[in-house]
Amino acid sequence: MFSLLWRFFPGPAWLRVIVLLLVAAALVYVLIAYVYPWAALYFQAEEATVGP
């Protein structure tokens, strides 16, 4: 998978690394900001506490 992404982006190696880091950061942002809150609506977790 990584080699496919590595060959997909043009340019020198240092530019590919920067672009791949930006793409990874954007993916993490989208997951945390949109996907996880949306999924949390459908997976209602019951409150779990440890009793005495």
mmJSON file of the N, C-alpha and C atoms, coordinates in Angstrom:
{"data_MODEL":{"atom_site":{
"group_PDB":["ATOM","ATOM","ATOM","ATOM","ATOM","ATOM","ATOM","ATOM","ATOM","ATOM","ATOM","ATOM","ATOM","ATOM","ATOM","ATOM","ATOM","ATOM","ATOM","ATOM","ATOM","ATOM","ATOM","ATOM","ATOM","ATOM","ATOM","ATOM","ATOM","ATOM","ATOM","ATOM","ATOM","ATOM","ATOM","ATOM","ATOM","ATOM","ATOM","ATOM","ATOM","ATOM","ATOM","ATOM","ATOM","ATOM","ATOM","ATOM","ATOM","ATOM","ATOM","ATOM","ATOM","ATOM","ATOM","ATOM","ATOM","ATOM","ATOM","ATOM","ATOM","ATOM","ATOM","ATOM","ATOM","ATOM","ATOM","ATOM","ATOM","ATOM","ATOM","ATOM","ATOM","ATOM","ATOM","ATOM","ATOM","ATOM","ATOM","ATOM","ATOM","ATOM","ATOM","ATOM","ATOM","ATOM","ATOM","ATOM","ATOM","ATOM","ATOM","ATOM","ATOM","ATOM","ATOM","ATOM","ATOM","ATOM","ATOM","ATOM","ATOM","ATOM","ATOM","ATOM","ATOM","ATOM","ATOM","ATOM","ATOM","ATOM","ATOM","ATOM","ATOM","ATOM","ATOM","ATOM","ATOM","ATOM","ATOM","ATOM","ATOM","ATOM","ATOM","ATOM","ATOM","ATOM","ATOM","ATOM","ATOM","ATOM","ATOM","ATOM","ATOM","ATOM","ATOM","ATOM","ATOM","ATOM","ATOM","ATOM","ATOM","ATOM","ATOM","ATOM","ATOM","ATOM","ATOM","ATOM","ATOM","ATOM","ATOM","ATOM","ATOM","ATOM","ATOM","ATOM"],
"id":[1,2,3,4,5,6,7,8,9,10,11,12,13,14,15,16,17,18,19,20,21,22,23,24,25,26,27,28,29,30,31,32,33,34,35,36,37,38,39,40,41,42,43,44,45,46,47,48,49,50,51,52,53,54,55,56,57,58,59,60,61,62,63,64,65,66,67,68,69,70,71,72,73,74,75,76,77,78,79,80,81,82,83,84,85,86,87,88,89,90,91,92,93,94,95,96,97,98,99,100,101,102,103,104,105,106,107,108,109,110,111,112,113,114,115,116,117,118,119,120,121,122,123,124,125,126,127,128,129,130,131,132,133,134,135,136,137,138,139,140,141,142,143,144,145,146,147,148,149,150,151,152,153,154,155,156],
"type_symbol":["N","C","C","N","C","C","N","C","C","N","C","C","N","C","C","N","C","C","N","C","C","N","C","C","N","C","C","N","C","C","N","C","C","N","C","C","N","C","C","N","C","C","N","C","C","N","C","C","N","C","C","N","C","C","N","C","C","N","C","C","N","C","C","N","C","C","N","C","C","N","C","C","N","C","C","N","C","C","N","C","C","N","C","C","N","C","C","N","C","C","N","C","C","N","C","C","N","C","C","N","C","C","N","C","C","N","C","C","N","C","C","N","C","C","N","C","C","N","C","C","N","C","C","N","C","C","N","C","C","N","C","C","N","C","C","N","C","C","N","C","C","N","C","C","N","C","C","N","C","C","N","C","C","N","C","C"],
"label_atom_id":["N","CA","C","N","CA","C","N","CA","C","N","CA","C","N","CA","C","N","CA","C","N","CA","C","N","CA","C","N","CA","C","N","CA","C","N","CA","C","N","CA","C","N","CA","C","N","CA","C","N","CA","C","N","CA","C","N","CA","C","N","CA","C","N","CA","C","N","CA","C","N","CA","C","N","CA","C","N","CA","C","N","CA","C","N","CA","C","N","CA","C","N","CA","C","N","CA","C","N","CA","C","N","CA","C","N","CA","C","N","CA","C","N","CA","C","N","CA","C","N","CA","C","N","CA","C","N","CA","C","N","CA","C","N","CA","C","N","CA","C","N","CA","C","N","CA","C","N","CA","C","N","CA","C","N","CA","C","N","CA","C","N","CA","C","N","CA","C","N","CA","C","N","CA","C","N","CA","C","N","CA","C"],
"label_alt_id":[null,null,null,null,null,null,null,null,null,null,null,null,null,null,null,null,null,null,null,null,null,null,null,null,null,null,null,null,null,null,null,null,null,null,null,null,null,null,null,null,null,null,null,null,null,null,null,null,null,null,null,null,null,null,null,null,null,null,null,null,null,null,null,null,null,null,null,null,null,null,null,null,null,null,null,null,null,null,null,null,null,null,null,null,null,null,null,null,null,null,null,null,null,null,null,null,null,null,null,null,null,null,null,null,null,null,null,null,null,null,null,null,null,null,null,null,null,null,null,null,null,null,null,null,null,null,null,null,null,null,null,null,null,null,null,null,null,null,null,null,null,null,null,null,null,null,null,null,null,null,null,null,null,null,null,null],
"label_comp_id":["MET","MET","MET","PHE","PHE","PHE","SER","SER","SER","LEU","LEU","LEU","LEU","LEU","LEU","TRP","TRP","TRP","ARG","ARG","ARG","PHE","PHE","PHE","PHE","PHE","PHE","PRO","PRO","PRO","GLY","GLY","GLY","PRO","PRO","PRO","ALA","ALA","ALA","TRP","TRP","TRP","LEU","LEU","LEU","ARG","ARG","ARG","VAL","VAL","VAL","ILE","ILE","ILE","VAL","VAL","VAL","LEU","LEU","LEU","LEU","LEU","LEU","LEU","LEU","LEU","VAL","VAL","VAL","ALA","ALA","ALA","ALA","ALA","ALA","ALA","ALA","ALA","LEU","LEU","LEU","VAL","VAL","VAL","TYR","TYR","TYR","VAL","VAL","VAL","LEU","LEU","LEU","ILE","ILE","ILE","ALA","ALA","ALA","TYR","TYR","TYR","VAL","VAL","VAL","TYR","TYR","TYR","PRO","PRO","PRO","TRP","TRP","TRP","ALA","ALA","ALA","ALA","ALA","ALA","LEU","LEU","LEU","TYR","TYR","TYR","PHE","PHE","PHE","GLN","GLN","GLN","ALA","ALA","ALA","GLU","GLU","GLU","GLU","GLU","GLU","ALA","ALA","ALA","THR","THR","THR","VAL","VAL","VAL","GLY","GLY","GLY","PRO","PRO","PRO"],
"label_asym_id":["A","A","A","A","A","A","A","A","A","A","A","A","A","A","A","A","A","A","A","A","A","A","A","A","A","A","A","A","A","A","A","A","A","A","A","A","A","A","A","A","A","A","A","A","A","A","A","A","A","A","A","A","A","A","A","A","A","A","A","A","A","A","A","A","A","A","A","A","A","A","A","A","A","A","A","A","A","A","A","A","A","A","A","A","A","A","A","A","A","A","A","A","A","A","A","A","A","A","A","A","A","A","A","A","A","A","A","A","A","A","A","A","A","A","A","A","A","A","A","A","A","A","A","A","A","A","A","A","A","A","A","A","A","A","A","A","A","A","A","A","A","A","A","A","A","A","A","A","A","A","A","A","A","A","A","A"],
"label_entity_id":["1","1","1","1","1","1","1","1","1","1","1","1","1","1","1","1","1","1","1","1","1","1","1","1","1","1","1","1","1","1","1","1","1","1","1","1","1","1","1","1","1","1","1","1","1","1","1","1","1","1","1","1","1","1","1","1","1","1","1","1","1","1","1","1","1","1","1","1","1","1","1","1","1","1","1","1","1","1","1","1","1","1","1","1","1","1","1","1","1","1","1","1","1","1","1","1","1","1","1","1","1","1","1","1","1","1","1","1","1","1","1","1","1","1","1","1","1","1","1","1","1","1","1","1","1","1","1","1","1","1","1","1","1","1","1","1","1","1","1","1","1","1","1","1","1","1","1","1","1","1","1","1","1","1","1","1"],
"label_seq_id":[1,1,1,2,2,2,3,3,3,4,4,4,5,5,5,6,6,6,7,7,7,8,8,8,9,9,9,10,10,10,11,11,11,12,12,12,13,13,13,14,14,14,15,15,15,16,16,16,17,17,17,18,18,18,19,19,19,20,20,20,21,21,21,22,22,22,23,23,23,24,24,24,25,25,25,26,26,26,27,27,27,28,28,28,29,29,29,30,30,30,31,31,31,32,32,32,33,33,33,34,34,34,35,35,35,36,36,36,37,37,37,38,38,38,39,39,39,40,40,40,41,41,41,42,42,42,43,43,43,44,44,44,45,45,45,46,46,46,47,47,47,48,48,48,49,49,49,50,50,50,51,51,51,52,52,52],
"pdbx_PDB_ins_code":[null,null,null,null,null,null,null,null,null,null,null,null,null,null,null,null,null,null,null,null,null,null,null,null,null,null,null,null,null,null,null,null,null,null,null,null,null,null,null,null,null,null,null,null,null,null,null,null,null,null,null,null,null,null,null,null,null,null,null,null,null,null,null,null,null,null,null,null,null,null,null,null,null,null,null,null,null,null,null,null,null,null,null,null,null,null,null,null,null,null,null,null,null,null,null,null,null,null,null,null,null,null,null,null,null,null,null,null,null,null,null,null,null,null,null,null,null,null,null,null,null,null,null,null,null,null,null,null,null,null,null,null,null,null,null,null,null,null,null,null,null,null,null,null,null,null,null,null,null,null,null,null,null,null,null,null],
"Cartn_x":[0.831,0.0,0.873,1.902,2.769,3.497,3.92,4.637,3.719,2.455,1.497,1.36,1.245,1.172,2.474,3.596,4.896,5.059,4.597,4.717,3.659,2.551,1.466,1.84,2.538,2.884,4.168,4.154,5.356,6.316,7.523,8.49,9.572,10.473,11.577,11.082,11.946,11.563,11.141,11.84,11.486,10.105,9.721,8.388,7.319,7.611,6.667,6.407,7.458,7.306,6.41,6.624,5.798,4.351,4.126,2.757,2.078,2.784,2.199,1.879,2.728,2.434,1.215,1.077,-0.103,-1.373,-1.286,-2.448,-2.826,-1.833,-2.107,-2.73,-2.233,-2.798,-4.237,-4.504,-5.872,-6.805,-6.33,-7.141,-7.468,-6.482,-6.715,-7.702,-7.572,-8.496,-9.924,-10.115,-11.457,-12.046,-11.239,-11.736,-12.172,-11.349,-11.664,-12.801,-12.854,-13.843,-15.208,-15.247,-16.517,-16.933,-16.031,-16.406,-16.685,-15.778,-15.972,-17.209,-17.472,-18.713,-19.968,-19.94,-21.086,-21.294,-20.205,-20.308,-20.722,-20.354,-20.711,-22.221,-22.909,-24.37,-25.031,-24.413,-24.989,-24.505,-23.443,-22.916,-23.009,-24.214,-24.425,-23.832,-22.794,-22.155,-22.846,-23.152,-23.742,-22.661,-23.085,-22.126,-21.586,-20.301,-19.67,-18.839,-19.194,-18.417,-18.056,-17.033,-16.596,-17.203,-17.936,-18.585,-17.647,-18.048,-17.193,-17.138],
"Cartn_y":[-1.19,0.0,1.25,1.237,2.409,2.634,1.546,1.714,2.26,1.903,2.453,3.961,4.399,5.837,6.531,5.872,6.466,6.712,5.769,5.931,6.871,7.067,7.901,9.379,9.848,11.258,11.539,12.572,12.912,13.759,13.914,14.802,14.058,14.835,14.217,13.594,12.822,12.065,12.977,14.086,14.964,15.57,15.86,16.408,15.339,14.12,13.017,12.799,12.877,12.697,13.783,15.016,16.129,15.945,15.581,15.398,14.236,13.134,11.991,12.336,13.134,13.565,14.472,15.349,16.22,15.416,14.434,13.581,12.782,12.263,11.521,12.417,13.645,14.592,14.957,15.139,15.452,14.278,13.071,11.884,11.761,11.982,11.925,13.002,14.205,15.291,14.943,14.426,14.069,12.964,11.98,10.902,11.432,12.258,12.747,13.76,14.62,15.697,15.247,14.283,13.945,12.486,11.566,10.149,9.6,9.837,9.281,9.85,11.155,11.641,11.069,10.901,10.319,8.871,8.109,6.709,6.582,7.535,7.478,7.586,8.209,8.307,6.941,6.058,4.752,3.662,3.928,2.965,3.551,3.536,4.07,3.115,3.53,2.706,2.938,1.852,1.994,2.427,3.131,3.621,2.449,2.301,1.195,1.751,1.349,1.769,0.551,0.689,-0.399,-0.161,-1.147,-1.017,-1.39,-1.07,-1.396,-2.874],
"Cartn_z":[0.0,0.0,0.0,0.847,0.909,-0.409,-1.044,-2.31,-3.396,-3.349,-4.308,-4.111,-2.859,-2.583,-2.952,-2.688,-2.979,-4.475,-5.3,-6.746,-7.316,-6.604,-7.099,-7.113,-6.07,-5.968,-6.739,-7.58,-8.342,-7.512,-8.01,-7.373,-6.64,-6.043,-5.296,-3.99,-3.373,-2.183,-1.037,-0.826,0.289,0.103,-1.127,-1.392,-1.192,-1.57,-1.361,0.123,0.918,2.365,2.936,2.539,3.032,2.61,1.359,0.865,1.588,1.789,2.492,3.944,4.605,5.968,6.013,5.036,4.973,4.716,3.848,3.573,4.814,5.537,6.762,7.821,7.952,8.923,8.559,7.276,6.845,7.111,6.901,7.168,8.654,9.5,10.949,11.371,10.828,11.154,10.763,9.567,9.104,9.968,10.328,11.182,12.537,13.173,14.512,14.486,13.497,13.468,12.952,12.037,11.401,11.559,11.307,11.264,12.655,13.612,14.948,15.65,15.602,16.223,15.558,14.252,13.565,13.992,14.098,14.493,15.957,16.791,18.208,18.403,17.478,17.573,17.422,16.683,16.412,17.36,18.101,19.058,20.459,20.995,22.331,23.356,24.008,25.017,26.352,27.022,28.35,29.327,30.333,31.311,32.124,32.133,32.84,33.996,35.187,36.355,37.18,37.942,38.807,40.188,40.658,41.949,43.09,44.31,45.477,45.766],
"occupancy":[1.0,1.0,1.0,1.0,1.0,1.0,1.0,1.0,1.0,1.0,1.0,1.0,1.0,1.0,1.0,1.0,1.0,1.0,1.0,1.0,1.0,1.0,1.0,1.0,1.0,1.0,1.0,1.0,1.0,1.0,1.0,1.0,1.0,1.0,1.0,1.0,1.0,1.0,1.0,1.0,1.0,1.0,1.0,1.0,1.0,1.0,1.0,1.0,1.0,1.0,1.0,1.0,1.0,1.0,1.0,1.0,1.0,1.0,1.0,1.0,1.0,1.0,1.0,1.0,1.0,1.0,1.0,1.0,1.0,1.0,1.0,1.0,1.0,1.0,1.0,1.0,1.0,1.0,1.0,1.0,1.0,1.0,1.0,1.0,1.0,1.0,1.0,1.0,1.0,1.0,1.0,1.0,1.0,1.0,1.0,1.0,1.0,1.0,1.0,1.0,1.0,1.0,1.0,1.0,1.0,1.0,1.0,1.0,1.0,1.0,1.0,1.0,1.0,1.0,1.0,1.0,1.0,1.0,1.0,1.0,1.0,1.0,1.0,1.0,1.0,1.0,1.0,1.0,1.0,1.0,1.0,1.0,1.0,1.0,1.0,1.0,1.0,1.0,1.0,1.0,1.0,1.0,1.0,1.0,1.0,1.0,1.0,1.0,1.0,1.0,1.0,1.0,1.0,1.0,1.0,1.0],
"B_iso_or_equiv":[0.0,0.0,0.0,0.0,0.0,0.0,0.0,0.0,0.0,0.0,0.0,0.0,0.0,0.0,0.0,0.0,0.0,0.0,0.0,0.0,0.0,0.0,0.0,0.0,0.0,0.0,0.0,0.0,0.0,0.0,0.0,0.0,0.0,0.0,0.0,0.0,0.0,0.0,0.0,0.0,0.0,0.0,0.0,0.0,0.0,0.0,0.0,0.0,0.0,0.0,0.0,0.0,0.0,0.0,0.0,0.0,0.0,0.0,0.0,0.0,0.0,0.0,0.0,0.0,0.0,0.0,0.0,0.0,0.0,0.0,0.0,0.0,0.0,0.0,0.0,0.0,0.0,0.0,0.0,0.0,0.0,0.0,0.0,0.0,0.0,0.0,0.0,0.0,0.0,0.0,0.0,0.0,0.0,0.0,0.0,0.0,0.0,0.0,0.0,0.0,0.0,0.0,0.0,0.0,0.0,0.0,0.0,0.0,0.0,0.0,0.0,0.0,0.0,0.0,0.0,0.0,0.0,0.0,0.0,0.0,0.0,0.0,0.0,0.0,0.0,0.0,0.0,0.0,0.0,0.0,0.0,0.0,0.0,0.0,0.0,0.0,0.0,0.0,0.0,0.0,0.0,0.0,0.0,0.0,0.0,0.0,0.0,0.0,0.0,0.0,0.0,0.0,0.0,0.0,0.0,0.0],
"pdbx_formal_charge":[null,null,null,null,null,null,null,null,null,null,null,null,null,null,null,null,null,null,null,null,null,null,null,null,null,null,null,null,null,null,null,null,null,null,null,null,null,null,null,null,null,null,null,null,null,null,null,null,null,null,null,null,null,null,null,null,null,null,null,null,null,null,null,null,null,null,null,null,null,null,null,null,null,null,null,null,null,null,null,null,null,null,null,null,null,null,null,null,null,null,null,null,null,null,null,null,null,null,null,null,null,null,null,null,null,null,null,null,null,null,null,null,null,null,null,null,null,null,null,null,null,null,null,null,null,null,null,null,null,null,null,null,null,null,null,null,null,null,null,null,null,null,null,null,null,null,null,null,null,null,null,null,null,null,null,null],
"auth_seq_id":[1,1,1,2,2,2,3,3,3,4,4,4,5,5,5,6,6,6,7,7,7,8,8,8,9,9,9,10,10,10,11,11,11,12,12,12,13,13,13,14,14,14,15,15,15,16,16,16,17,17,17,18,18,18,19,19,19,20,20,20,21,21,21,22,22,22,23,23,23,24,24,24,25,25,25,26,26,26,27,27,27,28,28,28,29,29,29,30,30,30,31,31,31,32,32,32,33,33,33,34,34,34,35,35,35,36,36,36,37,37,37,38,38,38,39,39,39,40,40,40,41,41,41,42,42,42,43,43,43,44,44,44,45,45,45,46,46,46,47,47,47,48,48,48,49,49,49,50,50,50,51,51,51,52,52,52],
"auth_comp_id":["MET","MET","MET","PHE","PHE","PHE","SER","SER","SER","LEU","LEU","LEU","LEU","LEU","LEU","TRP","TRP","TRP","ARG","ARG","ARG","PHE","PHE","PHE","PHE","PHE","PHE","PRO","PRO","PRO","GLY","GLY","GLY","PRO","PRO","PRO","ALA","ALA","ALA","TRP","TRP","TRP","LEU","LEU","LEU","ARG","ARG","ARG","VAL","VAL","VAL","ILE","ILE","ILE","VAL","VAL","VAL","LEU","LEU","LEU","LEU","LEU","LEU","LEU","LEU","LEU","VAL","VAL","VAL","ALA","ALA","ALA","ALA","ALA","ALA","ALA","ALA","ALA","LEU","LEU","LEU","VAL","VAL","VAL","TYR","TYR","TYR","VAL","VAL","VAL","LEU","LEU","LEU","ILE","ILE","ILE","ALA","ALA","ALA","TYR","TYR","TYR","VAL","VAL","VAL","TYR","TYR","TYR","PRO","PRO","PRO","TRP","TRP","TRP","ALA","ALA","ALA","ALA","ALA","ALA","LEU","LEU","LEU","TYR","TYR","TYR","PHE","PHE","PHE","GLN","GLN","GLN","ALA","ALA","ALA","GLU","GLU","GLU","GLU","GLU","GLU","ALA","ALA","ALA","THR","THR","THR","VAL","VAL","VAL","GLY","GLY","GLY","PRO","PRO","PRO"],
"auth_asym_id":["A","A","A","A","A","A","A","A","A","A","A","A","A","A","A","A","A","A","A","A","A","A","A","A","A","A","A","A","A","A","A","A","A","A","A","A","A","A","A","A","A","A","A","A","A","A","A","A","A","A","A","A","A","A","A","A","A","A","A","A","A","A","A","A","A","A","A","A","A","A","A","A","A","A","A","A","A","A","A","A","A","A","A","A","A","A","A","A","A","A","A","A","A","A","A","A","A","A","A","A","A","A","A","A","A","A","A","A","A","A","A","A","A","A","A","A","A","A","A","A","A","A","A","A","A","A","A","A","A","A","A","A","A","A","A","A","A","A","A","A","A","A","A","A","A","A","A","A","A","A","A","A","A","A","A","A"],
"auth_atom_id":["N","CA","C","N","CA","C","N","CA","C","N","CA","C","N","CA","C","N","CA","C","N","CA","C","N","CA","C","N","CA","C","N","CA","C","N","CA","C","N","CA","C","N","CA","C","N","CA","C","N","CA","C","N","CA","C","N","CA","C","N","CA","C","N","CA","C","N","CA","C","N","CA","C","N","CA","C","N","CA","C","N","CA","C","N","CA","C","N","CA","C","N","CA","C","N","CA","C","N","CA","C","N","CA","C","N","CA","C","N","CA","C","N","CA","C","N","CA","C","N","CA","C","N","CA","C","N","CA","C","N","CA","C","N","CA","C","N","CA","C","N","CA","C","N","CA","C","N","CA","C","N","CA","C","N","CA","C","N","CA","C","N","CA","C","N","CA","C","N","CA","C","N","CA","C","N","CA","C","N","CA","C"],
"pdbx_PDB_model_num":[1,1,1,1,1,1,1,1,1,1,1,1,1,1,1,1,1,1,1,1,1,1,1,1,1,1,1,1,1,1,1,1,1,1,1,1,1,1,1,1,1,1,1,1,1,1,1,1,1,1,1,1,1,1,1,1,1,1,1,1,1,1,1,1,1,1,1,1,1,1,1,1,1,1,1,1,1,1,1,1,1,1,1,1,1,1,1,1,1,1,1,1,1,1,1,1,1,1,1,1,1,1,1,1,1,1,1,1,1,1,1,1,1,1,1,1,1,1,1,1,1,1,1,1,1,1,1,1,1,1,1,1,1,1,1,1,1,1,1,1,1,1,1,1,1,1,1,1,1,1,1,1,1,1,1,1]
}}}
